[in-house]
Amino acid sequence: MKLFATDLDGTLLNRDSQISPENAAAIHKAQQEGLKITIATGRVYSDVLTISSEGGINTPVIGSNGATIHDANGERLFHLPLERETAASVMQWLEDHHCYYEASTQQGIYAPISSHEAMLAEMDRILGSSPGEDIERLIRAVKKHYDKKDYHRVNSHQEIPSEAYIYNIMAFSLDPAQLEQGREYFASRSDVAMVVSSEHNFEMQHPDVSKGNALSKLAAHLNISMEDTAAIGDNFNDVSMLKMAGLGIAMGNAEPEIKAIAKAISLTNVEHGVAHAIQCVLEGKPVSRPETVIEGSQ
């Protein structure tokens, strides 16, 4: 293998949304031995830079689910934003249906104030009506969206600057009925590609955008065959790169459907599954998940 792509949330990041020292050390070792590493994530590029810097690593970045590619020096190699009218129609539907969303751009992340208030009200309602709900899990899910950098609140999508490229629109809800309605509606539209990257979200991007397509473009830029690439992830927005890479690896905490399509399964994100997979690749061993490990979680 010559190129190794890793997802972030639920994969390279632990449950505190940090890169563990074990994962960082494995990335440094891989780079020293000539294995190129890239991050491939739904997060916007600027957010990834902060996380990478805090974790002490530097890699090329496939951002916004494949809508952008930057090299390790920060040069943008590729981008494919949504058509502005298409993006506006997506955000208007989400606003009309009182669904929290974030629009990722090269200028940061934009989110409407009204949907922020709606999400807080939704969380209060769920926690009030479902006392047995896993409060810690819900708080982690919501907190992840407020840990992002370059975050701007606006009154509506019409206040997003006209010069901003809208790469990805991520909708988030704790309400299963709202999630199902949004996922079904946007999956039926041909002018966007809808993907799911966590239990509580759905994301819209340009129809030609995917992590797999972006990995293929980066590999070609580096003169590397896709047969010599490996990719690791845990959720549905990782499917394209797991299928297109020479070696598709599922995390131990991946969704069952992701494990089913992967060629190998690593440890969980809290067990430093990325480090384990990289070490196996460097040693030329099959990536496997020891039977004695304790099941982890995101």
Phi, psi and omega per residue, in radians:
M1 nan 2.499 -3.126
K2 -2.087 -0.336 -3.112
L3 -2.426 2.267 -3.086
F4 -2.173 2.084 -3.131
A5 -1.856 2.302 3.129
T6 -2.189 2.325 2.970
D7 -1.149 2.919 3.108
L8 -1.757 -1.374 -3.025
D9 -1.108 2.234 -3.112
G10 1.367 0.012 -3.089
T11 -2.269 -1.465 3.121
L12 -1.265 -0.533 -3.110
L13 -1.577 2.526 3.067
N14 -1.467 -2.992 -3.078
R15 -1.216 -0.204 3.055
D16 -1.685 0.229 3.137
S17 1.037 0.679 3.117
Q18 -2.190 2.702 3.030
I19 -1.484 2.095 -3.107
S20 -1.221 2.681 3.069
P21 -0.986 -0.602 3.132
E22 -1.122 -0.772 3.122
N23 -1.179 -0.707 3.129
A24 -1.100 -0.731 3.140
A25 -1.113 -0.684 3.135
A26 -1.146 -0.675 3.114
I27 -1.145 -0.767 3.114
H28 -1.072 -0.747 3.132
K29 -1.098 -0.764 3.132
A30 -1.048 -0.797 -3.127
Q31 -1.110 -0.660 3.096
Q32 -1.137 -0.539 -3.117
E33 -1.627 0.097 3.020
G34 1.662 0.007 3.068
L35 -1.467 2.055 -3.124
K36 -1.356 2.410 -3.125
I37 -2.055 2.403 3.005
T38 -2.339 2.546 3.002
I39 -1.570 2.403 3.097
A40 -2.285 1.928 -2.945
T41 -2.498 2.839 3.015
G42 -1.402 -0.253 -3.110
R43 -1.227 2.683 3.107
V44 -1.251 2.659 -3.025
Y45 -0.962 -0.801 -3.096
S46 -1.061 -0.613 3.118
D47 -1.174 -0.686 -3.140
V48 -1.158 -0.661 3.117
L49 -1.020 -0.744 3.135
T50 -1.119 -0.811 -3.132
I51 -1.102 -0.745 -3.137
S52 -1.128 -0.760 3.141
S53 -1.087 -0.775 3.126
E54 -1.132 -0.536 3.133
G55 -1.528 -0.101 3.082
G56 1.346 0.499 3.117
I57 -2.182 2.822 3.102
N58 -2.512 2.061 -3.103
T59 -2.497 2.880 2.872
P60 -1.049 2.758 -3.098
V61 -2.329 2.133 2.917
I62 -1.632 1.945 -3.041
G63 -1.967 2.939 3.076
S64 0.883 0.786 3.121
N65 1.051 0.434 3.084
G66 1.885 0.020 3.140
A67 -1.326 -0.326 3.101
T68 -2.369 2.625 2.993
I69 -2.355 2.197 3.054
H70 -2.138 2.514 3.065
D71 -1.432 3.122 -3.053
A72 -1.161 -0.295 3.114
N73 -1.608 0.000 3.123
G74 1.611 0.021 3.117
E75 -1.325 2.293 3.107
R76 -1.363 2.101 -3.119
L77 -1.611 -0.457 -3.038
F78 -2.836 2.554 2.925
H79 -2.710 2.641 3.126
L80 -2.568 1.572 -3.124
P81 -1.378 2.904 2.997
L82 -1.190 2.602 2.954
E83 -1.038 2.445 -3.034
R84 -1.066 -0.711 3.135
E85 -1.158 -0.664 3.106
T86 -1.128 -0.802 3.122
A87 -1.045 -0.717 -3.138
A88 -1.103 -0.694 -3.134
S89 -1.191 -0.626 3.090
V90 -1.110 -0.876 -3.095
M91 -1.167 -0.603 3.102
Q92 -1.128 -0.719 3.104
W93 -1.073 -0.764 -3.124
L94 -1.137 -0.697 3.096
E95 -1.154 -0.732 3.138
D96 -1.096 -0.519 -3.120
H97 -1.754 0.247 3.030
H98 0.947 0.760 -3.120
C99 -1.884 2.255 3.118
Y100 -1.115 2.393 3.077
Y101 -2.594 2.819 3.056
E102 -2.296 2.303 3.081
A103 -1.812 2.072 -3.113
S104 -1.580 2.235 -3.140
T105 -2.370 3.035 3.086
Q106 -1.242 -0.193 3.132
Q107 -1.792 0.117 -3.134
G108 2.099 -2.907 -3.075
I109 -1.906 2.303 3.125
Y110 -1.981 2.347 3.119
A111 -2.472 2.385 -3.129
P112 -1.285 2.491 3.139
I113 -1.055 -0.701 -3.081
S114 -1.099 -0.685 -3.119
S115 -1.294 -0.506 3.034
H116 -1.084 -0.803 3.132
E117 -1.139 -0.660 3.128
A118 -1.125 -0.660 -3.142
M119 -1.170 -0.709 3.115
L120 -1.113 -0.700 3.109
A121 -1.145 -0.654 3.133
E122 -1.135 -0.715 3.127
M123 -1.134 -0.737 3.097
D124 -1.060 -0.723 -3.120
R125 -1.142 -0.779 -3.103
I126 -1.149 -0.782 -3.131
L127 -1.169 -0.558 3.127
G128 -1.292 -0.583 -3.087
S129 -1.650 -0.250 -3.109
S130 -2.246 1.340 -3.093
P131 -1.047 -0.365 -3.133
G132 -1.526 -0.019 -3.114
E133 -1.070 2.523 3.110
D134 -1.270 1.645 -3.042
I135 -1.088 -0.747 -3.118
E136 -1.052 -0.721 -3.134
R137 -1.133 -0.730 3.131
L138 -1.152 -0.732 3.130
I139 -1.098 -0.715 3.097
R140 -1.081 -0.722 -3.106
A141 -1.112 -0.733 -3.140
V142 -1.293 -0.745 -3.075
K143 -1.031 -0.598 -3.111
K144 -0.991 -0.553 -3.094
H145 -1.408 -0.243 3.122
Y146 -1.828 0.019 3.079
D147 -1.557 -0.105 -3.061
K148 -1.326 2.637 -3.141
K149 -1.607 2.974 3.114
D150 0.896 0.840 -3.058
Y151 -1.744 2.185 -3.096
H152 -2.156 2.282 3.052
R153 -1.713 2.347 -3.132
V154 -2.268 2.872 3.134
N155 -1.306 -0.572 3.103
S156 -2.826 3.018 -3.131
H157 -1.101 -0.346 -3.122
Q158 -1.187 -0.266 3.131
E159 -1.592 -0.045 3.066
I160 -1.234 2.205 -3.066
P161 -0.922 2.475 -3.087
S162 -1.127 -0.438 -3.123
E163 -1.469 -0.056 -3.137
A164 -1.380 2.273 3.019
Y165 -1.464 2.152 -3.139
I166 -1.654 1.878 -3.045
Y167 -1.574 -0.585 -3.000
N168 -2.724 2.465 3.072
I169 -2.151 1.975 -3.098
M170 -1.820 2.115 3.085
A171 -1.768 2.497 -3.061
F172 -2.345 2.377 3.099
S173 -2.679 2.543 3.027
L174 -1.654 -0.049 -3.114
D175 -1.660 1.963 -3.114
P176 -0.987 -0.653 -3.128
A177 -1.162 -0.718 3.119
Q178 -1.165 -0.703 3.083
L179 -1.045 -0.835 -3.112
E180 -1.095 -0.748 3.132
Q181 -1.065 -0.815 -3.124
G182 -1.160 -0.772 -3.135
R183 -1.088 -0.751 3.138
E184 -1.147 -0.732 -3.107
Y185 -1.126 -0.872 -3.063
F186 -1.325 -0.439 3.051
A187 -1.164 -0.420 -3.114
S188 -1.492 -0.174 -3.114
R189 -1.553 2.419 -3.122
S190 -1.599 -0.190 -3.087
D191 -1.572 -0.032 3.062
V192 -2.429 2.759 2.968
A193 -1.843 2.216 -3.138
M194 -1.844 2.238 3.092
V195 -2.288 2.791 3.113
V196 -2.040 2.270 -3.123
S197 -2.102 -0.061 3.049
S198 -2.791 3.001 -3.081
E199 -1.011 -0.544 -2.979
H200 -1.966 0.302 -3.092
N201 -2.385 3.040 2.890
F202 -2.663 2.570 -3.013
E203 -2.276 2.506 3.132
M204 -2.053 2.414 -3.127
Q205 -2.617 3.113 3.122
H206 -1.021 2.472 -3.103
P207 -0.980 -0.462 -3.116
D208 -1.619 0.055 -3.101
V209 -1.628 2.303 2.993
S210 -2.810 2.794 3.074
K211 -1.107 -0.648 -3.138
G212 -1.105 -0.795 3.120
N213 -1.095 -0.701 -3.138
A214 -1.186 -0.687 3.100
L215 -1.082 -0.690 3.104
S216 -1.099 -0.721 3.121
K217 -1.151 -0.731 3.140
L218 -1.170 -0.716 3.115
A219 -1.056 -0.751 3.119
A220 -1.107 -0.694 3.111
H221 -1.068 -0.598 -3.120
L222 -1.608 0.082 -3.105
N223 1.023 0.738 3.115
I224 -2.033 2.334 3.091
S225 -1.264 2.551 3.096
M226 -1.086 -0.421 3.075
E227 -1.156 -0.378 -3.141
D228 -1.738 0.369 3.101
T229 -1.975 2.632 3.019
A230 -2.211 2.610 3.109
A231 -2.458 2.503 -3.123
I232 -2.312 2.411 -3.133
G233 -2.858 -3.138 -3.049
D234 -2.297 -0.191 -3.017
N235 -2.396 -3.082 -2.930
F236 -1.208 -0.455 3.084
N237 -1.294 -0.084 3.085
D238 -1.638 -0.162 -3.023
V239 -0.970 -0.797 -3.060
S240 -1.058 -0.743 -3.115
M241 -1.341 -0.523 3.086
L242 -1.163 -0.618 3.127
K243 -1.336 -0.621 -3.058
M244 -1.478 -0.438 -3.135
A245 -1.247 2.712 3.087
G246 -1.082 -0.587 3.111
L247 -2.321 1.913 3.105
G248 -1.708 2.139 -3.046
I249 -2.054 2.273 3.059
A250 -1.687 2.505 3.026
M251 -1.240 2.738 3.106
G252 -1.112 -0.416 3.105
N253 -1.710 0.221 -3.116
A254 -1.181 2.775 3.033
E255 -1.063 2.566 -3.124
P256 -0.945 -0.665 -3.130
E257 -1.151 -0.534 3.127
I258 -1.273 -0.731 3.088
K259 -1.069 -0.594 -3.089
A260 -1.180 -0.534 -3.098
I261 -1.669 -0.187 -3.109
A262 -1.384 2.715 3.090
K263 -1.539 -0.260 -3.135
A264 -2.693 2.777 3.119
I265 -2.239 2.245 -3.136
S266 -1.720 -2.905 3.046
L267 -1.343 3.084 3.134
T268 -1.382 3.012 3.141
N269 -1.201 -0.503 3.101
V270 -1.416 -0.156 3.072
E271 -1.837 0.265 3.095
H272 1.080 0.872 -3.099
G273 -1.057 -0.531 3.103
V274 -1.175 -0.777 3.116
A275 -1.042 -0.729 3.131
H276 -1.083 -0.778 -3.119
A277 -1.161 -0.745 3.123
I278 -1.079 -0.758 3.139
Q279 -1.060 -0.735 3.104
C280 -1.077 -0.747 3.139
V281 -1.121 -0.770 -3.136
L282 -1.097 -0.605 -3.122
E283 -1.524 -0.050 3.139
G284 1.249 0.419 -3.133
K285 -1.775 2.673 3.047
P286 -1.087 2.432 3.067
V287 -1.328 2.118 -3.119
S288 -2.443 2.748 -3.121
R289 -1.862 1.966 -3.137
P290 -0.948 2.447 -3.089
E291 -1.220 -0.307 -3.027
T292 -1.630 -0.018 -3.082
V293 -1.237 2.740 3.094
I294 -1.541 2.321 -3.117
E295 -1.081 2.218 3.109
G296 -1.780 -3.026 3.135
S297 -2.631 2.911 3.093
Q298 -1.313 nan nan
